[in-house]
Amino acid sequence: MSLSISKVCSQITPSVTLKLNAAVAEMKKQGLPVIGLGAGEPDYTTPPHISAAAKQAIDAGRTFYTAAAGLPELRRALVHFLKKDKGLDYDISQAIITTGAKQALLGAFLAVLDPGDEVLLPTPCWVSYPEMIRMAGGIPVMIPTTKEQGFVPSIEQLRAAVTPRTKAMLLNTPSNPTGAVWNRQQLQDLADLAVEKEFYVISDEIYEKLVYDGAEHICIASLGKQICDQTVVISGFSKAYAMTGWRMGYATGPKDVIAAMASYQSHATGNPNTITQYAGIAALTGDQECVEHMRQAFSRRRQLMVERISRMPLVSCFMPHGAFYVMLDVRGVVGKSINGHVIASAADFAEQLLNEKYVASVPCEAFGAPGFCRLSYAISDQHIAEAMDRLESFLNSLT
Ligand SMILES: Cc1ncc(COP(=O)(O)O)c(C=O)c1O
């Protein structure tokens, strides 16, 4: 035997966003005036009543292991919340608390995929999905979508991608990176197809609370018993309650899938952080005004950013209806020059913008969207205005 890294791990591409965040942090440390539009997290701190519940848990000595699937009180609160919020009917045995939605996603893939199983994956998509699917032995089957179709695949595209090996479809609405929100008809068509062809829907709804302009987040599992029985709903606390650092998410779904995820979790990590789980109870049972407050701020910032971009040369974007990202179309910039350097790609554009104007954006090649950069508007109005000034001045200096 040789001393070598496994095939699975040597094929993993490290997350571009985390790499970018580290580079930005380093530049800031050097005193450079960087504005980061790469953030995948709210710029707010966690609401005080949620943090207070964690402090109380520590003071009360609630510092022990919990059940691997999470505290029964939290799972009960979750089931109750999902009934009220989305009309979903789950027993607590159908709910698992995880270390972030990330772990819920990996757990769901591990629970349902065998080697060689295919997972339908509309692109552009979040960078972690293809890696997770491959880590679980599956094969991501990319379904490319365009800006012109609002970044939602047609039902014909979905149907054409189904094969006898299709085991699941990854649905992400609202979407990172596109901000697209699937409407009821699009979800119903997918649900009908999934029921007809018998595949799971892994529904990542982490941005569910962040929808704008009257767009409605609809959970596909709420469309009927059959589709509910083959959907794993995944969400969490990171984006809605500004709790990214607490690391807590959840999944609900068919009893056997959740039980398999709990078995895996019991060996992989054990329960998610106990203190965090007490904070989670406060988040789900407390006043939801904090969520609405952040949603309104993101909506305003989104308009600020899109409005500025619409007046800039060479680039364009569409108005996102969810999440907190704008997909900047930079295809018109490729081939232009800055200081004699010809911009070759979105990645090159992002690098030049960072070097010249200290504005960090995320090139979307890794999201399956060459020619686009993702800009996060989860930063202050002032920073957005300043970043847009710098972007405009960069574009105006291109020849
Ligand atoms: C689409 C999507 N799903 C899941 C996650 C993971 O969230 P969590 O912090 O709950 O692990 C993210 C985080 O950026 C995301 O963008």
The ligand as an SDF file (V2000), in Angstrom:
LIG
                    3D

 16 16  0  0  0  0  0  0  0  0999 V2000
  -27.5210   27.2850   -0.8740 C   0  0  0  0  0  0  0  0  0  0  0  0
  -26.9110   27.0560    0.4650 C   0  0  0  0  0  0  0  0  0  0  0  0
  -27.2590   25.9490    1.1410 N   0  0  0  0  0  0  0  0  0  0  0  0
  -26.7240   25.6730    2.3390 C   0  0  0  0  0  0  0  0  0  0  0  0
  -25.8150   26.5110    2.9300 C   0  0  0  0  0  0  0  0  0  0  0  0
  -25.2300   26.1270    4.2540 C   0  0  0  0  0  0  0  0  0  0  0  0
  -25.7610   26.8210    5.3010 O   0  0  0  0  0  0  0  0  0  0  0  0
  -25.3680   26.4660    6.8160 P   0  0  0  0  0  0  0  0  0  0  0  0
  -24.6400   27.6630    7.3410 O   0  0  0  0  0  0  0  0  0  0  0  0
  -26.6710   26.2500    7.5090 O   0  0  0  0  0  0  0  0  0  0  0  0
  -24.5250   25.2460    6.8000 O   0  0  0  0  0  0  0  0  0  0  0  0
  -25.4160   27.6840    2.2600 C   0  0  0  0  0  0  0  0  0  0  0  0
  -24.4120   28.5740    2.8430 C   0  0  0  0  0  0  0  0  0  0  0  0
  -23.8730   29.4610    2.2410 O   0  0  0  0  0  0  0  0  0  0  0  0
  -25.9910   27.9700    0.9970 C   0  0  0  0  0  0  0  0  0  0  0  0
  -25.6700   29.0690    0.3170 O   0  0  0  0  0  0  0  0  0  0  0  0
  1  2  1  0
  2  3  1  0
  2 15  2  0
  3  4  2  0
  4  5  1  0
  5  6  1  0
  5 12  2  0
  6  7  1  0
  7  8  1  0
  8  9  2  0
  8 10  1  0
  8 11  1  0
 12 13  1  0
 12 15  1  0
 13 14  2  0
 15 16  1  0
M  END
$$$$
